[in-house]
Amino acid sequence: MEMHYPRIVVAGLKGGAGKTTLSLGLISAWKKRGKFIVPYKKGPDYIDAGWLASAAGHLCYNLDPFLIGRERLLSSFRGHFGGADCAVIEGNRGLYDGMDAEGTYSTAELSKIIRAPVLLILDCTKSTRTVGAMVLGMQKFDRKVDIQGVVLNHIAGRRHEKIVTEVIEKYCGLSILGSIPKLKQDVLSERHMGLIPFQEHPEVEKAIFSASEIASKYLDLDGIWQIAVKAAPLPSVKRRGEHLEGRSYDVPSADGVTVGIIRDAAFQFYYPENFEELEKLGARLLEISALKERELPEIDALYIGGGFPETNAIALARNASFRRSLRKAIEKGLPVYAECGGLMYLGRALLLGKKKYSMTGVFPLSFCLEKRPQAHGYTVVEVTGDNAFYKKGTILRGHEFHYSRAVQAGEKEGVDFTFRMQRGQGIADKKDGICYKNVLATYTHLHAYGAPEWAAGLIRRAFLFSQERNEGVAKKGNRQAARRG
């Protein structure tokens, strides 16, 4: 049985072409018209996804062929579409940019997997007829990619728009579905890792409103909508759990197990699918702020994602009571899984300029920030060391993107690595993943759909910790009752 999923992929010739602003504009403008839009993001990205979710008023899901795999990707798209009127999928980098000369895992490949029409946004700065040549090349480079329309960006004036429009319509046979002029001010601000996350943006609603106004004023919203609704049908969605097929793991019943999530301005990089997997396995999720709360609540495991601890270093350092509480829980065996920013938080300190900000001190590492990325891209890791979450020999696909660098006090001793990097940089010497008791911290981010071992390992360890704690409480109660008797 085939089902209809109106959808459109927003793509460009390069990064920074205007894909996010266009995607935000489409989502928010269609939402104003009463349409239910589900956003998706291609690529290992959290920040753009956060903005798309904010505009849609709905979670943004990841569609990355490398992280998730083809079949699981299709399942996720169909399964998360729900009762939406349309899906807007923002691509990453240039349309054909991938991991190799074949463009493996590119936005183009994604568009073919989900059989989605493509809307190109073109930066027309200081170009006229050449833009037509570029579009023609995009069409002929892979004729299986369904490019259906073009939006012009950074148009200098009416004459500029007229020439480019005539060229594309004459030589490419494509409709111009929007023409955005050079704007005096960018809708979205940037800093060292890309856009400022919507959680930290001072005027989120104003930025989204501006994107909506741009779309309403300069785009052919009806024309783009018609392209989306005419997208080819897809096979019906398979049943829950299909994305875990082919991967064996042992998970005890986790009903009643509580997994804490540190989620605040400092730690905000999470895939919603990761939360979903924990809940599907029976966990109750509890959000915690490392900035505001004084003590760690009673939980059975803790997940600390990535984010910007460096921009919140003062507040994190000042909340010493929470850091002591977390360290105390770790000493008692609390399972903790930390990624990137979470790794930094579990170190001794953040070194920013000439200032030092104390962190939890679980690991004998401090972290400084460099002006250039220290690692950026997909990762493949092999589990080679003992740890609380994975079996040795497990291969995991993920990604890393950080400006921070680990700095050890004194000699390189007391740090054992769990991961060997088959692809990527890791913490040091092509190694990643450091452990202490039931803690594992790594620069590598994982997506639960491509790494089911992650959720399984976290839940299994949480269950064991809960069981051990309950047995300890029972024994203590028995001793007290014996003394009273």
N, C-alpha and C positions, 0 to 999 in steps of 0.2 A: 504493500500500500504506500502511495506517495502522498506527501503532505506539502502544503504551501507555506513557505516562510518568507514573506517580503523582507528583503535585505539589500544592503549596498556596502561595498568596501570603498573607503576613502583612502586614496593613495597619491603619492607624489613622485617626482623624479629624484628627490634627495630628502635628507632630513632637513627640517627647518623650512619646508615649503609652505607650511600653513595648514597642515592636516588637522591638527588639534583644534584650531580656531574654527575651521570649516565643520568638523565633526560636532563641536559644541554648538555651533550655530544651527545646524540641521536638527540636532536633538531638541534643543530648547525651543526653536521656532515651531517644530511639529508638535511638541508637547503643549505649547500655547493653543494650538488648534484642536487640542483634545485627544491627540494620538498617544498611545502607550508605546514608548520606545525602549527597547532593551539594548544597552551599549556593550560592545565587546572591544578588546584591545589585542592586537597582534604584537608579539614581542615581549621580552622579559621586563615589563614596565609596571610600576606602581603609581607614579605621579600622574601621568596622563589618564590612567584608569580612574584615579580618584576624582579628577575633574569631570570625566564623562559620567561617572556615577552621580556626582552632585548635580549636573545639568539634567539628567534623566529622572532623578529621584528614585533610582533603582540601582542595584548592584551592577558593577561592570565586571564581566568575566573575561578570562584570558583565553586566547586562541593562538597558541604557539606550537607549530608542528614539531619543533625540536624538543621542547619541554614535555609535551603531552603525547605526541604520536598521532598519526592520521585517524585511526578508528576512535580513539578516546576523544579527539578533537571534535569529530562529527557528533559523537554522543553528547558532549558538553554543549555544543551549539544548539542542538535540537532540544535537549533536556531543559536548558535554561531559557529557551524562547518563551515557553509558557503560552499565555494568551495575549502576547504582544501584537501590536499592529505592524511593527517593522523593527528590524535590527540594523543598527549602524555599527560597522566594524572599522575601527581606525587602524590602518596599516602602520608599519614602521620603516624608517629609512626610505630608500627609493623602491619603487615597485618591484624591481627584479633583483634587488640586493639580498644576497644570502650568505651562506658560509663558504661558498666556493664559486668557481667559474660557472657552474651549472645553476647557481642561484638556489641551491637546496635550502629549504625552509624559509623562502622569501614570501613577501606579501602576495606576489603573483601565484605562488604555489598554493598558498592558503585559499586564494580566490577560486582556484580550480577545485580544490578539495570540497569546498562548500558550495560550488557552482554559483558564485555570486557575481553580479555585474560590478564593474569598477568605475568609480568617478575620480578622474584625475584633477588635481589642483596644480597649476603651473605658476612658478615664479617668473613673471615676464619682465623683470627689471632689465632695462637697456636692451631688449630684444623685440623683434617684430617677426619677420618671415622665418627666422631660424627656429622660432617656437614651433612652427608647423612641421619643420623637419624633425624636431625632437619627438613630437607626437606621432608622426608617421613611423618613426623608428620604433617607438613603444608598441605600436599596433603590429608591426611586422616581425618584431623580435620573437614573439610567441603568440601565434594566432589563436591559441586555445584560451588565452586570457581575454575575457569579455569586457573590453573597454567600451563604455556606453556614452560617456559624456565628459565634458571638460569645464572646469571653473578657472578663470583667469585671476591671477593675484598680482598685486603691486602694479596696477595699471596707471600710467602717468596722465592719461586724459582721453578724450573721446576719439581723437585721431589714432592714438596708440591702440585703443580698443578695437576700432574699426578695421585696421589693417590685420591685426592678429586674428580677429574673428573670421574675416574673409579667407585668410590663408588656411586656417584649420578646417573650415567648412568646405573649401574648394578641394584641398589636397588630401584631407583625412576623412571627410564625410561624417564628421562628428558634430553634434550640436554643442554650442556654447551655453552652458546652464548657469552661468554667473560670471560677473566681472567685478572684482573687488579692487577699489582704488588704493593707492598708497595712503595709509592711515597715519595721522600725526602721532598716535600713541598705540603701542601694542596692547592688545586685550589682556594678554597674560605676561607676567614678569618672569624672569629667569635668574638662576644663580648657578653655582658650580656643578650640580648634578642634573641640570635641566630646568624645567618649570618649578616655580615655588609651589609646594603642595597646597592644595585648597585649604587644608587644615590651618595653614599658617598665613594664608593670604588675607590681608586686612579687609578686602571688599569682594568676597566671593560672589554674592548675589549681583553686585554691580558688574563684575566681569562677565558673568554668564548672561546677564541682561544685554550687555554690549554685543556679545557674540550673537545673541538672538536678533538684535536690531540689524546687525550687519547682514545676517542671513535673509531677513525679511526684506531688506532694502535692495540687496545686490544679487540675490540668488533667485533662480526660477524654481521655487519650492515645489510647485505642482509638477513640473517636468521631471525633477529628480525623483519625486514620489512615484511617478508612473514607471520609471526605470526599476525602482525597488520592488514594486508590486508585481512586475512582470518577470521577476527572477524565476528561474527554473525550479520545479518542485524537487523535494528531497525525500528519500525513504523515511518512513515513520520512525519515531524515536524508539530505541530499544529500552528494555527495562532497567531499573535501578541496579547499579553495581556492575554494569557491563564494562566500565572503564578499568575494573580491577582484574578482568580475565587474563589468564596467562601468567599471573604473578602469585606465587605461593607464599603465605605467611600465616602465622598462628596468632590469633587474637582472642583473648578471653572475653567473656561478657563484661562490658564496661559500664553497665547501667549503674548510675549513682556516682560514678567517678567524676570528679570536678577538675577541669583543666583551666588554669588561670592564663589569661592573655594580657601581657603588658601592652596597653594600647592608649597612647596619648600623643602629645605634640612631638615627643622625642622618638617614639617607636610607632610607626604608622604603616610600614610596608608589609602588607599581608594580602595573600590571594583569598578571596571569599571561599573559593573551592576548598582550601585547606581547612577552614572552619567547618565547612559542610561535611568533609570526610570524618573529622573528629566526632561530629554529632551523629553521623550515620552509624558509627561504631559504638554509640551509646553514651558519649561524654556530655556533661553539662559544662558550658563555657562561661567563664566569669571574667569580665574585663576589669583590669587593674591599672591604676596610674602610678608610675614611679615618681611622678612630679608632685602629686598631691597627697597620696595616702601615707600614713605614718608607719603602718605595719602591713606585712603580707598576710592576707586572710588565710584561713585553713583551706588548702587545696591539695590535690593529689599529684599534680604535675604543673609545670610552668613553661609557656612558649613565649620567647622574646624575639620579635621580628626585627627587621632593619628599620632605618629611619635616619634621624638627624640628632644624635646625642650631642654632637659638637655645637649645634645652635641652641641647645638647652643645657649646656654643661654646668652653668651656674646653678640652675634649679636642681639638677640631678645631684650635684655635689652638696648642696645645702640640705637636702633631704637625707641626712645621715641615718636617721632612725629607720627609714625604709631599707636602706642598704644593709644595715646591721641585721634587720629582721630577715632579709633575703639570705644573707650569708649564714645566719643561724639555721635556717631551714635547709640550706644546702648541706651543711655539716651533719644534719640529721638524716640525710639521704633523699631529699626532695629531687625528683627528676626534673631537669631543666634542659630545654633545647633552645639554643640561641643562634640567630643568624645576623651576621654583619654588624649592625648597630648594637644588637644584643651582645655580640662578642666583645665589642668595645666597652660596653657597660660592665661586663664581668671582669675586665682587666683592673689593674691598679689605678690608672689615672689617664685622663685625656690631657695631652700637652698641646696647648694652643698658643702659638707665639711664645712669649716668655712666661705664660701662666700655666699652672698645673691644677687640674680639677680632679679630686679624688673620686674614684668609682668603687665598685664593690670589693675588689681585691681577691676575687676567687682564683684568678690566674696571675702568674708572675710576669705580666706583660703590661706595658703602657702603650698608648697609641697617639701618634701625631698626625697632622693633616698636611698633605703636600698640595702644591698648586696644580699638579697634573694627576689624572687618574692613575692609580697604582695597579688597577686591574679593571677590565671592562669587556664582558662578553660571556658566551656560553661556557659552561664547565662540564667535564666528565670526571667523576671521582671514583676511585676504587677503595672500598673499605679494607684496610690492611691491619688496623690495630684493634685491641679490645675496647669495647664501649658498651653503653647501656642500651643502645637502640637498634644496632644493625649487626647482622652476621658478617663475618669476614668473607671477602670475595664479592660482596654486593656491589653492583655498579649503579651509580646514580647520575642522572643528568640534571644540571641546574644552571645557574648563572651567577656572576659576580660583577659588582660595579661599586667601586669605592675609591675615595681619595686618601683614606687613612692608611697608615703603615704601622705594623707592630714594632715596638721598641722594647727590648728586654733590658732589665737592670742587671748589670754584671754579665757573667758568662751565660751562654745558652745552655742552661741546665734546668731540669725540673719540668720540661715541656715535652710531652709525648704526642705525636700526631697520629690521628686515626685514618685520615684520607691521604691517598696518593693521587696527585693530579695527573690524569691522562690528558686533560685539556684544561688550560687556565693557570692562574698564578698561585692562588691559595694564600696562606699566611706567610710562609717562608720556604724557600728551596723546593718549590713545587709540591708542597705538603699543606694540608689543611685539616681542620677538625681537631681541637684539643679537648682533653677530658679531665675531669676531676670528680671522683665518686660517681654520682648519677647525672653529671652535667656533661653536655657536649656542645661546644661552641665553634662556629665555622663562618667563614666569609661566604660560602656557597649558599645561595637561596634555592629552595626546592619547591616544585609544584606538586601537590599531593596526587594529581591525576597521573602524572608521569612517574611518581615515586611513591607507590602505595605503601612501601616499607616504612615510610616516615610516620604516617598516622598510626599504622599498626604497632610500630616500635614505641611510640609515645604512649599510646593507650595501654599496651602491655605493661610497660614500666610503671605507669600510673596505678594500674590495678594491683601490681605487686606491692607498691609502696603503701597503698590504702590498706591492703590486707595485713601487711606487717605492722602498720600503725594500730589497726584495730585489735590485732593480737596483743600488742604491747599494752594497750589500754585495758584489755580484758585481764591480762596477767596482773597489772597494777591493781585493778579492782579486786581480784581474788586475794592478793596479798593484804590489802586493806581490810577485807572482810575477815580474813583469817586472824589478823591482829585484834579486831574487835571481838571475835569469838573467843 
